[in-house]
Amino acid sequence: MRSAERPAVAVIGGGLTGLVAADRLLAAGLPVTVYEKYPEAGGLVGTFEVGGERLECFYHHIFTSDVDYMSLAEELGLAREIEWLSPEMGFFSGGRLYRFGTPASLLSFSPLGLAGRLQFVLSTLKLRGISDWNALEGETAAGWFRAHGYAKAYDTVWAPLLLQKYGRRAEEVSLVWLWGKIALRSRSRNRSSLRESLGYLRGSFGRVVDALVARLRERGGEFVPARPVRLVRRAEEGFDVETASGSRRFPRVLSTVAIPELLRLAPDLPGETRALWSGIAYGHALCPVLELDRPLSRFYWTNVGESDMPFGGVIEHTNYIPKERYGGRHVVYVSDYVLPDDPKWRMRDEDLWALYTPGLERFSPEFRKASILSKRIFRAEYAQPIVTPHYSRLLPGIRTPLEGLYSAAMAQIYPEDRGQNYAVRMGRTAAETIMADLT
Ligand SMILES: Cc1cc2nc3c(=O)[nH]c(=O)nc-3n(C[C@H](O)[C@H](O)[C@H](O)COP(=O)(O)OP(=O)(O)OC[C@H]3O[C@@H](n4cnc5c(N)ncnc54)[C@H](O)[C@@H]3O)c2cc1C
């Protein structure tokens, strides 16, 4: 392409999807400007510091099936720094902590009873054996389990988890979503122990983000932090992208923000599209993080299977990655998803801690004894798309109906669920789509 034929691309969002797309576009010789709302790049893979070491604001690991992420890490010279470990998983039910996630642990998981254990195994095998997810599109997870005689397995294991994650919309969640989780996780199992192998990048996944920003700048791209895009208006031969520092015209625009945000930014999208995409809903994430002077449990990831607990999971990062890296501090994340209209979303930190603290005391007696060295709560809007039956009918394509405006949002990952691997894959696909339209 001669320089006169290289239309500039504005990328909205400096998370992984936007950075990967920008990287590919720059490699192909297109001028790229990435606008990011916050002062730092990374979006949901943003980091903070604990004991002098960087750590994700939201718990992160990768699976052995995350081949797109691994290929990016390889490209950036970071693949060898990914450690593969098999930490222990837990399940909190009936006021007790159980080991969970391996065939052996299932035998001692009494909340399911004998019939429930059998149902759990059979339903898992059945879902794993299904390769064509299209056949599952019309079903909800709840409906499928109940209709196939797996109600005990569903009510004990999946229902509380879905309720914690999706609140009153739990029963609407598509079977495809759960199938994706079960099929994907089974591919990440270590053959000898049947435990999952989980990957973590030494020094945090933020290093991949840094490497992408550095390469973007080396290639002459522009990364503009702390500059939220306010509006994208259709103009002659392109779009006017408006920010606090004025308006700039770009022949092509790639949005990587959540669909509700894109609908707000781009009023020229046709009414029909707006009506359809308004059906795409998300949950927000609250993520309290504690630094403690002792462990809470021996598990890395514990699902909380009690719907009256104020959170759905406890992720004890230092039962996965050694605490010595974090100055000897024990790091515990708490996972809590809320629907956008949940009053919890607008609560102040101290009011949220007043809800979480009794839950943590119930979770582990060690919490009462532990000294809290530090605590904070991270929040992420539009953190979990809600996948309902026949989601493919809602699913936006990368090309929007406005020629030259593209979208690569987390809610466009399907049938898999969000994840860094799919952010990489979608960022690459978006770049290829833009380039294909230019030839
Ligand atoms: C609690 C939690 C746990 C997770 N755990 C894992 C895990 O274990 N493993 C894993 O692989 N993945 C995990 N993920 C998912 C993973 O973080 C995401 O899939 C991935 O980071 C998404 O990248 P993205 O670029 O698509 O979106 P985002 O990271 O959301 O990036 C979008 C960017 O757009 C910016 N933006 C928004 N509006 C504007 C605007 N108007 N103008 C300019 N910029 C704007 C945002 O600030 C953000 O930086 C987790 C996510 C959450 C929330």
The ligand as a Gaussian input file, in Angstrom:
#p B3LYP/6-31G(d) Opt

LIG

0 1
 C      -13.205000     -10.270000      37.304000
 C      -12.568000     -10.710000      36.016000
 C      -11.748000     -11.822000      35.985000
 C      -11.170000     -12.241000      34.796000
 N      -10.370000     -13.339000      34.818000
 C       -9.770000     -13.732000      33.684000
 C       -8.867000     -14.830000      33.691000
 O       -8.638000     -15.468000      34.712000
 N       -8.266000     -15.162000      32.515000
 C       -8.490000     -14.483000      31.364000
 O       -7.874000     -14.801000      30.341000
 N       -9.361000     -13.455000      31.314000
 C       -9.997000     -13.069000      32.438000
 N      -10.851000     -12.011000      32.422000
 C      -11.252000     -11.445000      31.119000
 C      -10.209000     -10.560000      30.477000
 O       -9.703000      -9.621000      31.393000
 C      -10.893000      -9.844000      29.316000
 O      -11.488000     -10.793000      28.457000
 C       -9.991000      -8.980000      28.468000
 O       -9.084000      -8.253000      29.259000
 C      -10.872000      -8.061000      27.642000
 O      -10.118000      -7.143000      26.924000
 P      -10.849000      -6.069000      26.033000
 O       -9.804000      -5.204000      25.464000
 O      -11.770000      -6.737000      25.106000
 O      -11.792000      -5.262000      27.024000
 P      -11.395000      -4.216000      28.159000
 O      -10.240000      -4.707000      28.941000
 O      -12.649000      -3.892000      28.886000
 O      -10.903000      -2.946000      27.333000
 C      -11.746000      -1.929000      26.861000
 C      -11.018000      -0.635000      27.071000
 O      -11.819000       0.432000      26.558000
 C      -11.662000       1.547000      27.414000
 N      -12.800000       2.459000      27.177000
 C      -14.089000       2.321000      27.555000
 N      -14.820000       3.351000      27.122000
 C      -13.980000       4.160000      26.442000
 C      -14.142000       5.396000      25.733000
 N      -15.338000       6.021000      25.657000
 N      -13.050000       5.954000      25.152000
 C      -11.835000       5.361000      25.221000
 N      -11.628000       4.179000      25.882000
 C      -12.689000       3.607000      26.460000
 C      -11.635000       0.924000      28.787000
 O      -11.095000       1.788000      29.755000
 C      -10.768000      -0.314000      28.543000
 O       -9.397000      -0.048000      28.730000
 C      -11.426000     -11.539000      33.603000
 C      -12.246000     -10.409000      33.630000
 C      -12.811000      -9.999000      34.825000
 C      -13.699000      -8.797000      34.844000

